[in-house]
Amino acid sequence: MSATLYLIPTPLATADTPCLLPHEQALIVGITDFIVEAEKTARAHLKALGVSTPIRELSMHTLNEHTNAADIPALLEPLKQGRDVGLVSEAGCPAVADPGAQVVALAHQHGFTVKPLVGPSSILLALMASGANGQNFAFRGYLPQHADERAAALKDWEARAYQQKETQIFIETPYRNDVLLETALQTLKPTTRLCVACDLTADSETIISLPVQDWPKDRPNLKKRPTIFIIYAQ
């Protein structure tokens, strides 16, 4: 029987926040080989998920933005030896705005089974809660860092929202969230709807989705809080 690459979502909030369906959690408790974005958080997540092998005895290989592309094929070695492997994100779903897509593509190329498990995606949760068009949307990733380029990108995405009825979803490095929010409120049309979804699934969860002209003057503090931004037109 072919070994399986399990794509394991992890909590968006604290490590012990329930995030897998029970029958899917049962599939991964015996896995001993993992590909992770960061070992420290992965160990906390896996412990909370009830992995039966002592955490210190698990085999963990790091895959992040610093991983050399030439080193990625070696991550499939346990699969080639017949052992299941778990791909674990830092938060949310693996390979969605997170590393992992190259490993998944290689697993398909070599004929291994790829099994995505149901779990939280901050992108989809924000879209669900925004009231924006969920039939036509684009995830844009990060905006340019330079102020002029950032404003130009926002105007371009806003135009697509109006012309194509395409919801625009994007993120920022958490310590720059407040600056991005102010830039968006100053750059976008008054009638453009802007959604900010912060700390999704946590007790501190904050979701505001309003036309720019109706946004409260008392802004939420977004500094160092994971946040999804959405632009849309209605």
C-alpha positions in Angstrom: 0.0 0.0 0.0 1.3 3.4 -0.9 2.4 5.7 1.9 0.3 8.9 2.4 1.3 12.5 2.7 -1.2 14.0 5.2 -1.8 17.8 5.0 -2.5 18.7 8.6 -4.1 22.0 9.4 -3.2 23.6 12.8 -5.0 26.0 15.0 -5.0 29.7 14.2 -5.2 30.6 17.9 -3.6 28.6 20.8 -2.1 25.2 20.2 -4.9 23.4 22.1 -7.7 25.0 20.1 -9.7 22.1 18.5 -9.2 22.2 14.8 -9.5 18.6 13.3 -12.5 16.4 13.0 -12.2 13.4 15.3 -12.0 10.8 12.6 -9.3 12.8 10.8 -7.4 13.3 14.0 -7.3 9.5 14.4 -5.6 9.2 11.1 -2.5 11.1 12.2 -1.9 10.2 15.8 0.5 7.4 14.8 2.6 9.3 12.3 6.2 9.7 13.3 7.6 11.7 10.4 6.7 15.4 9.9 7.5 18.2 7.6 7.1 21.4 9.6 7.5 25.2 9.1 8.8 25.7 12.7 9.7 22.9 15.1 8.7 24.7 18.3 5.2 25.4 17.3 4.8 22.1 15.5 5.6 20.2 18.7 3.0 22.1 20.6 0.4 21.5 17.9 1.2 17.8 17.6 1.1 17.3 21.3 -2.4 18.9 21.4 -3.5 16.7 18.5 -2.7 13.6 20.6 0.2 12.2 18.5 1.0 9.0 20.3 4.8 8.9 19.9 6.7 11.0 22.5 7.2 14.4 20.9 11.0 14.3 21.4 11.1 11.1 19.4 9.3 12.4 16.3 11.3 13.0 13.1 10.9 16.6 12.0 12.3 18.2 8.9 11.9 22.0 8.4 10.4 23.5 5.3 10.2 27.3 5.2 11.1 30.3 3.1 14.8 29.6 3.8 14.8 26.0 2.6 16.9 25.4 -0.5 14.9 24.1 -3.4 17.5 21.4 -3.9 16.8 20.0 -0.4 13.1 19.5 -0.9 13.1 16.1 -2.7 14.8 14.5 0.3 11.8 15.3 2.4 10.0 12.5 0.6 12.4 9.9 1.8 10.1 8.5 4.5 7.3 8.1 2.0 9.7 6.2 -0.3 10.4 3.9 2.7 6.7 3.3 3.2 6.0 5.6 6.1 3.2 8.1 6.2 4.3 11.8 6.5 2.5 14.8 8.0 2.9 18.2 6.5 2.2 20.8 9.2 1.7 24.5 8.8 2.7 27.2 11.3 -1.0 28.1 11.4 -4.0 27.1 9.3 -3.8 25.0 6.2 -0.5 23.7 4.7 0.5 25.0 1.3 -2.1 27.8 1.4 -0.2 31.1 1.9 2.3 28.8 3.6 5.2 26.6 2.5 4.4 23.1 1.2 3.1 23.2 -2.3 6.4 21.9 -3.8 6.3 18.9 -1.5 2.7 18.2 -2.4 3.5 18.4 -6.1 6.5 16.1 -5.8 4.4 13.6 -3.8 1.9 13.5 -6.7 4.7 13.2 -9.2 6.1 10.1 -7.4 2.6 8.5 -7.1 2.1 8.9 -3.3 -1.4 9.4 -1.9 -2.0 13.0 -0.8 -4.7 13.4 1.9 -5.9 16.9 2.8 -7.5 17.1 6.2 -10.3 19.5 7.1 -9.2 22.5 9.2 -9.2 26.2 9.7 -8.1 28.6 6.9 -7.9 32.2 7.9 -8.4 33.3 4.3 -11.7 31.4 3.9 -12.9 32.2 7.4 -12.4 35.9 6.7 -14.1 35.6 3.3 -17.0 33.8 4.9 -17.4 36.6 7.5 -16.9 39.6 5.2 -20.1 39.6 3.2 -17.9 39.9 0.1 -18.4 38.0 -3.2 -17.4 34.4 -2.5 -18.0 33.3 -6.1 -15.0 35.3 -7.6 -12.1 36.2 -5.4 -8.3 36.4 -5.5 -5.7 36.1 -2.7 -2.9 38.6 -3.3 -0.5 37.9 -0.5 1.6 40.8 0.7 1.4 44.4 -0.5 4.6 46.2 -1.6 6.5 47.8 1.3 7.1 51.2 -0.4 4.3 53.6 0.4 3.7 54.7 -3.2 3.7 51.2 -4.5 1.4 50.0 -1.7 -1.2 52.7 -2.5 -0.9 51.9 -6.2 -1.6 48.2 -5.5 -4.6 49.1 -3.4 -6.1 51.2 -6.2 -5.4 48.5 -8.8 -7.1 45.9 -6.6 -10.0 48.2 -5.9 -10.5 48.7 -9.7 -10.6 44.9 -10.1 -13.2 44.7 -7.3 -15.5 47.1 -9.2 -14.8 46.0 -12.8 -14.5 42.3 -12.3 -16.6 41.9 -9.2 -13.6 40.1 -7.8 -13.1 40.2 -4.1 -9.5 41.1 -3.2 -7.9 39.3 -0.2 -4.5 40.2 1.2 -2.2 40.2 4.3 0.6 42.2 5.9 3.4 41.5 8.3 1.6 41.9 11.7 3.7 44.8 13.0 2.7 46.8 9.9 -1.1 46.1 10.1 -2.0 49.4 11.6 -0.1 51.3 8.9 -1.8 49.3 6.2 -5.3 49.9 7.6 -4.7 53.6 7.7 -3.3 53.6 4.1 -6.3 51.6 2.9 -8.8 54.0 4.6 -7.0 57.0 3.1 -6.6 55.5 -0.4 -9.8 53.6 -1.2 -13.1 55.2 -2.4 -15.6 56.0 0.4 -18.0 53.5 -1.0 -15.5 50.6 -1.2 -16.1 48.0 1.4 -13.1 47.1 3.6 -13.1 44.1 5.8 -10.5 43.4 8.5 -10.6 40.0 10.2 -8.2 39.7 13.1 -7.3 36.9 15.5 -9.7 34.5 13.9 -11.0 31.7 16.2 -9.3 33.3 19.2 -11.2 34.9 22.1 -9.9 38.3 20.9 -11.4 37.8 17.4 -12.3 41.1 15.7 -14.1 41.3 12.4 -15.2 44.7 10.9 -16.7 44.9 7.4 -18.0 48.3 6.3 -17.7 50.9 3.5 -14.6 53.0 4.0 -16.8 56.0 4.8 -18.5 54.2 7.7 -15.4 52.9 9.4 -15.3 53.9 13.0 -12.7 56.6 13.9 -11.8 54.5 16.9 -9.7 51.9 15.0 -9.0 48.4 16.4 -5.4 47.9 17.4 -4.0 45.4 14.9 -0.3 45.5 15.9 1.2 42.0 16.0 -2.2 40.3 15.5 -2.7 38.0 12.5 -5.0 39.8 10.2 -6.7 39.3 6.9 -7.8 42.3 4.8 -10.5 42.2 2.1 -11.6 44.8 -0.5 -14.9 44.4 -2.3 -17.6 46.3 -4.0 -21.4 45.9 -3.8 
